[in-house]
Amino acid sequence: DANSRLCMSSAVAGYTRSLGSDGPPCCYDDLDHCSVAFLIGTNTAECHPVLFQRLLKRKKRNPKGLKIVVVDPRETDTAKIADHHLAIAPGTDLALLHGLARLVIQDNGFDSDFIDAATEGFASFTQTINAWTPGKTAKFCGITEQALRAVGRLWSRKEGVLSLWSMGVNQRREGTAVVSGLINLHLLTGEIGKPGAGPFSLTGQPNAMGGREAGGLAHLLPGYRLVTNPDHRAEVEQAWGFAKDSIAATPGLGAWQQVEAMEQGELDLWWVAATNPLVSMPDLERVKNAMQRCPLVVVSEAYADTETSHYAHLLLPASQWSEKAGAMTNSERRVTYCPSFRPRHGES
């Protein structure tokens, strides 16, 4: 399993459930063409500063040509540049998205041609959101109905709506549902698959997208394929020259499932590379106790004295990205070749 399990797995599941594939349908150039930038669950100014500066420069060049909406309970540096800051109560973002969708339908701002040609389940979706009236949504989210309606009008009447999100959505309890709720707004309005429009997940680390594309998560195969899909398994078996049915049909263990397996004495070897689970995992004491039950814990690490390294039976020195050639895939799925520029250190 890969670190995306703790970072981006809600985006993976949301894209796959709503669009059939975990391939973000946007690129950075969309920032130069959108008329509305809808930021939710992201403090872009601090977490994606290069992207934020691109957005900020465009706003300064043409203040009327770009409306920025920020959905965040806090008044962050990102929220300070917003035309509309919806300071919703924590955990109410899915209700907000349902309320906006209802306003779009009420305002006749939906794209019926796109819905008929490219989507399914519209009738059941309208039943789901019907209860989220503007008054109920505003009260539940802790914002004014006027502010809600103003943002609803942007979704209904503007061409080029680009939504951007990160950990504030991905790492909440109902993260996958919120991702799907956001994508539903794009499907409802037809704001997807054209310049300046679409749902754009901002990855949490360099190459988080690359790990997903390479099949780094326990339920994935390379190229947005699923372990549980027999056609996908057959394609990879053929490409790799494997015998038919040699790839198991059952997904491997996710990161937390691996911890549970160690607790039960079901894991004989746990190999940790390029991550520090005794910082990033929840319930650290439980993880420590589980690791102590595993017969062999191997840690590949480039840094000395990390928390996880103290629980390793075998500690292997790892080289840094600068010490080896490789490829990195960013949020827009652009693959960059990264040559090494210094020799490896010691036995790494």
C-alpha positions in Angstrom: 0.0 0.0 0.0 1.2 3.6 -0.6 1.1 6.8 1.5 -1.9 7.9 -0.6 -4.0 5.7 1.7 -3.5 8.4 4.4 -3.6 11.3 2.0 -5.5 11.0 -1.2 -7.6 7.8 -1.0 -10.9 9.7 -0.8 -10.1 11.4 -4.0 -9.2 8.1 -5.6 -12.5 6.5 -4.5 -14.5 9.6 -5.4 -13.1 10.0 -8.9 -13.5 6.2 -9.5 -17.1 6.1 -8.2 -18.3 9.2 -10.1 -16.2 9.1 -13.3 -15.1 5.5 -13.5 -11.4 6.3 -13.3 -9.0 8.0 -10.9 -7.7 10.4 -13.5 -8.3 14.1 -12.6 -9.8 15.7 -15.7 -8.1 19.0 -15.2 -4.7 20.7 -15.6 -2.9 23.7 -14.2 -3.7 25.8 -17.4 -7.3 25.7 -16.3 -6.3 28.2 -13.7 -5.8 30.7 -16.5 -9.1 30.1 -18.1 -11.7 29.6 -15.3 -14.1 32.3 -14.4 -14.8 30.8 -11.0 -12.3 29.1 -8.7 -14.1 27.1 -6.0 -11.7 26.2 -3.2 -12.9 23.8 -0.6 -10.9 22.0 2.1 -7.7 23.6 1.0 -5.5 26.4 2.4 -3.8 26.8 -0.9 -1.8 29.8 0.1 0.2 27.7 2.6 0.0 24.2 1.2 0.3 24.9 -2.6 2.0 28.3 -2.7 3.1 28.1 -6.3 -0.4 27.3 -7.5 -1.8 30.0 -5.2 0.5 32.7 -6.6 -0.6 31.8 -10.1 -4.2 32.3 -9.1 -3.4 35.5 -7.2 -1.5 37.0 -10.1 -4.4 36.3 -12.4 -6.9 37.9 -9.9 -4.7 41.0 -9.7 -4.4 41.3 -13.5 -8.2 41.0 -14.1 -10.2 41.3 -10.9 -13.5 41.1 -12.7 -12.6 38.1 -14.8 -12.2 35.7 -11.9 -14.4 35.1 -8.9 -12.8 33.2 -6.0 -14.9 31.2 -3.6 -13.3 29.7 -0.5 -15.1 27.2 1.7 -13.3 27.0 5.1 -14.4 27.4 8.7 -11.2 29.4 9.3 -10.2 32.7 7.9 -7.0 31.6 6.3 -4.6 33.5 4.0 -6.5 31.8 1.2 -9.8 33.0 2.5 -8.5 36.6 2.7 -8.4 36.9 -1.1 -11.9 35.4 -1.7 -14.8 37.2 -3.2 -17.0 34.8 -1.3 -15.8 33.2 1.9 -18.3 30.6 3.2 -17.1 30.0 6.8 -19.2 26.9 7.2 -19.4 24.9 10.5 -16.9 22.0 10.5 -18.2 18.8 8.9 -21.0 20.5 6.9 -19.4 20.6 3.5 -21.4 17.8 2.0 -24.7 19.5 3.1 -23.4 22.7 1.5 -22.8 20.9 -1.8 -26.2 19.4 -1.8 -27.7 22.8 -1.0 -25.8 24.4 -3.9 -27.0 21.6 -6.3 -30.6 22.2 -5.3 -30.2 26.0 -6.0 -28.7 25.2 -9.4 -31.8 23.1 -10.3 -34.1 25.7 -8.8 -32.4 28.4 -10.8 -32.5 26.3 -14.0 -28.8 26.4 -14.2 -28.3 22.8 -15.0 -27.1 21.5 -18.4 -29.9 19.1 -19.5 -28.2 18.2 -22.7 -25.0 17.2 -20.9 -26.9 15.3 -18.2 -28.8 13.3 -20.8 -25.7 12.5 -22.9 -23.1 11.8 -20.3 -24.6 11.0 -16.9 -26.9 8.6 -15.2 -28.9 8.7 -12.0 -30.1 12.3 -12.3 -33.6 11.5 -11.0 -32.4 9.8 -7.8 -29.9 12.6 -7.3 -32.6 15.2 -7.3 -34.5 13.3 -4.7 -31.4 13.2 -2.5 -30.8 16.9 -2.6 -34.4 18.0 -2.6 -34.6 18.2 1.2 -31.7 20.7 1.3 -33.6 23.9 0.9 -31.6 27.2 1.0 -32.9 27.9 4.5 -32.1 24.5 5.9 -28.7 24.4 4.3 -27.7 27.9 5.5 -28.9 27.1 9.0 -27.1 23.8 9.1 -23.9 25.2 7.8 -23.9 28.3 9.9 -23.9 30.8 7.1 -26.4 33.3 5.7 -28.9 32.3 3.0 -27.8 35.4 1.1 -24.2 34.1 1.0 -25.3 30.7 -0.1 -27.5 32.0 -2.9 -24.7 34.2 -4.2 -22.4 31.2 -4.6 -25.2 29.2 -6.1 -25.7 31.8 -8.8 -22.0 31.5 -9.8 -22.5 27.7 -10.3 -25.7 28.4 -12.3 -24.6 31.2 -14.5 -20.9 31.2 -15.0 -18.9 29.3 -17.7 -15.7 27.8 -16.5 -16.1 26.7 -12.9 -12.9 25.0 -11.5 -13.1 23.4 -8.1 -10.0 22.6 -6.1 -9.6 20.6 -2.9 -7.1 18.9 -0.8 -6.7 17.4 2.7 -9.7 19.2 4.3 -11.9 17.1 2.1 -9.9 14.0 1.6 -9.2 13.4 5.3 -12.6 13.9 6.8 -14.8 11.0 7.8 -17.1 11.2 4.7 -14.3 12.3 2.3 -15.3 10.1 -0.6 -18.9 11.3 -0.4 -17.8 15.0 -0.4 -15.6 14.4 -3.5 -18.6 12.8 -5.2 -20.8 15.6 -4.1 -18.4 18.1 -5.7 -18.1 16.1 -8.9 -21.9 16.0 -9.0 -22.0 19.8 -9.2 -19.8 19.7 -12.2 -21.9 17.0 -13.9 -25.0 18.9 -13.1 -23.8 22.0 -14.8 -21.7 20.4 -17.5 -18.6 22.2 -16.1 -16.2 19.4 -16.9 -14.0 18.4 -19.8 -13.5 21.9 -21.2 -11.0 24.7 -20.6 -11.2 26.3 -17.2 -13.7 23.7 -15.8 -13.7 20.5 -13.8 -13.0 18.9 -10.4 -9.3 19.2 -9.6 -7.8 17.3 -6.6 -4.6 18.9 -5.4 -2.3 16.1 -4.3 -0.7 16.2 -0.8 2.8 15.2 -1.7 5.1 15.1 -4.8 4.3 12.0 -6.8 1.1 11.1 -4.9 -0.5 10.9 -8.4 2.4 8.8 -9.7 2.0 6.3 -7.0 -1.7 5.9 -7.9 -1.0 5.6 -11.6 1.6 2.9 -11.0 -0.9 0.9 -8.9 0.7 1.7 -5.6 -2.4 1.2 -3.5 -3.4 -2.3 -2.4 -6.6 -2.4 -4.5 -5.0 -0.9 -7.7 -3.1 -2.1 -10.7 -1.2 0.2 -13.0 -3.0 2.7 -15.3 -6.2 3.2 -13.2 -7.0 -0.5 -13.2 -8.6 -2.3 -10.3 -7.5 -5.6 -8.8 -11.2 -6.7 -8.5 -11.8 -6.2 -12.2 -11.1 -9.5 -14.2 -10.6 -7.6 -17.5 -8.0 -5.3 -15.8 -6.2 -8.2 -14.3 -6.1 -9.9 -17.7 -4.6 -6.8 -19.4 -1.8 -6.5 -16.8 -1.1 -10.2 -16.9 -0.7 -10.0 -20.7 1.5 -6.9 -20.5 3.7 -8.5 -17.9 3.9 -11.9 -19.5 2.2 -13.6 -16.6 0.1 -16.8 -16.8 -3.7 -16.3 -16.8 -5.2 -15.8 -13.4 -1.8 -15.4 -11.7 -2.8 -12.0 -10.3 -5.0 -12.5 -7.2 -8.5 -11.3 -7.5 -8.6 -10.1 -3.8 -7.0 -6.7 -3.0 -4.1 -6.6 -0.6 -4.2 -5.1 2.8 -4.5 -1.3 3.2 -2.2 0.5 5.5 -4.4 0.3 8.6 -5.5 -3.3 7.8 -1.8 -4.2 7.9 -1.6 -2.8 11.4 -4.6 -4.9 12.4 -3.0 -8.0 10.7 0.1 -7.5 12.8 -2.0 -7.3 16.0 -3.6 -10.7 15.1 -0.2 -12.2 14.4 -1.1 -12.7 10.7 1.8 -10.7 9.2 5.3 -12.1 9.2 7.1 -9.2 7.4 6.3 -5.5 7.4 8.5 -3.4 5.1 8.2 0.4 5.5 9.8 2.6 2.8 9.8 6.3 2.3 7.3 7.0 5.1 7.2 7.3 8.9 4.1 5.6 10.1 4.8 6.3 13.8 4.2 10.0 13.0 1.5 9.7 10.2 -0.7 6.9 11.4 -3.6 7.4 13.9 -3.4 5.8 17.4 0.3 5.6 17.5 0.5 3.4 20.7 -1.6 0.8 19.0 0.7 0.9 16.0 3.8 0.5 18.2 2.3 -2.5 20.0 1.3 -4.1 16.7 4.9 -3.6 15.3 6.3 -5.4 18.3 4.2 -8.5 17.5 5.6 -8.7 13.9 8.5 -11.1 13.6 10.4 -9.0 11.0 10.0 -5.2 10.5 12.2 -3.7 7.7 12.6 0.0 7.4 14.2 1.7 4.4 15.0 5.2 5.5 17.1 8.1 4.2 17.0 10.0 7.5 18.7 9.0 10.8 16.8 8.5 14.0 13.2 8.5 12.8 10.5 7.3 15.1 9.7 4.2 13.1 13.4 3.2 12.7 13.6 2.5 16.4 11.2 -0.4 16.0 13.0 -2.0 13.0 14.6 -5.4 13.1 16.5 -4.4 9.9 17.3 -0.8 9.0 18.3 -0.2 5.3 19.8 3.1 4.1 17.8 4.6 1.3 19.0 7.1 -1.3 17.2 10.5 -1.7 15.4 11.5 -4.9 18.4 13.7 -5.8 20.7 10.6 -5.7 18.8 8.5 -8.2 17.1 9.0 -11.5 13.3 8.6 -11.7 10.0 10.0 -12.8 7.4 12.0 -10.8 3.7 12.6 -11.7 2.1 15.8 -10.4 -1.6 16.7 -9.8 -2.3 17.3 -13.5 -0.8 13.9 -14.4 2.2 15.5 -16.1 5.2 13.1 -15.9 8.5 14.7 -15.2 11.9 12.9 -15.5 14.1 13.7 -12.5 17.8 13.0 -13.1 20.1 12.5 -10.2 22.6 15.3 -9.6 24.8 13.9 -6.9 26.2 10.5 -6.0 24.5 8.2 -3.6 25.7 8.3 0.0 27.4 5.2 1.5 25.5 2.0 0.9 22.1 3.6 0.1 
